[in-house]
Amino acid sequence: MSADTVQQYIDTQWERPGTKKGGPRVIRAYRFLLRPTVRQQVALAAMLRDHCSLYNAALQERRDAYAHVSQTRITYGDQSAQLTEIRDFDTERQGRWSFSSQQATLRRLDKAFVAFFRRVKAGHKPGYPRFRGVGRFDTVDFPKDGDGCRWDSTPKDTVRRVRFQGVGHVRVHQHRPVKGRVKTVSVKREGNRWYVILACDQVPAEPLEPTGRVTGIDMGVASFLTTSEGEHVDSPKFLARSADTLAAAQRDLDRFPKRIKARNRTRKHQAAQARVTRLYAKVARQRRDHHHKKALDLVRRFDAIACERLNIAGMTTAPAPRPDPERHDAFRANNAAAKAGLNKSVLDAGWGVFLGILAHKAESAGRELIPVQARNTSRTCPRKACGHVSADNRPSQEKFRCLRCGYAEHADRVAAINVGIRAGLVLPVP
């Protein structure tokens, strides 16, 4: 499992039922804060910088080969075979790090090219792989525990440590026990913090006791989610709450030139940049903590949960420009400003991250999560004898009133009821 996949479901329970003795087994990711010394922080930063340099050099080689040698394509195997020569030539930088971690970096680039060509063939916007700046390369993967890294599963004292080649034994703030067998280890930088991510398999599943309750949920902006029973969870709006502080920090950062070399950055510039990074990291941690708590609450209370299958990427795209047919160089209004505000609210809510966490927690706990089509869930009358569908049934954000039968209810609850009906969990309103 790559670090990107592990990071996407941090501290979530990813169950894959098996047939081994002792019940089903799961794959679970653990994320712990590292407490490196000053010297170890310098070594960790150097490791990221050298892996970033390797990634960019491999990307440049592929670009040059395709452009100058009759469109020759270089594969991962070709570049991996050069690692030994590169390490012997540059022993002070590339030679000091784990060989397998460098292979994982080259494999990450290969996956980027595979995804690029897949999008080209499918006719989508391809997005050619780009060079990574040092500030945007924040993860190093170790594909196997014991090869370039070692998780100390039996510490001699109460302090847990993890060893990285070229860095040493780094202290770990382990806030929960690690179960199962450690398969892969990754080190990740977030702002001025360092984390270790462990992917473990053969973890015993922990199914919860049945409750006999089912529900449908509707995701929203005004309310984060609404259940078919009528429970509303307020949207935390962590990004909106920090908007003023973030704006002030961003203004301080904007006083410096946009593109400035690292050796020319002053302490004030570094402090301003670190402040912006720290604030965004705090918002991300708050949002992730909120999602975990709400998902766990739903999993504990309901045996089956129905949710909408949302195309969040399509929902948050900018509106297409509308050329004015009467004027060659002019465009008509397309409500881009209002759509931008809505997109920001949707992304602040983090529906995709929440539904991913909910899916993995539900599967690990033996619950069922059923995604259904989201179209017209808030415009359809949930009465069994009606079922009228019309945009006029929802005159405002909160109100729903069926034009045919007169049924009135909160629009978000109507959507949650229809989600439950489509999943076969909730009965229509009599």
Order of alpha helices (4+ residues) and beta strands (2+ residues): alpha-beta-beta-alpha-alpha-alpha-alpha-beta-beta-beta-beta-beta-beta-beta-beta-beta-alpha-alpha-alpha-beta-alpha-beta-beta-alpha-alpha-beta-beta-beta-alpha
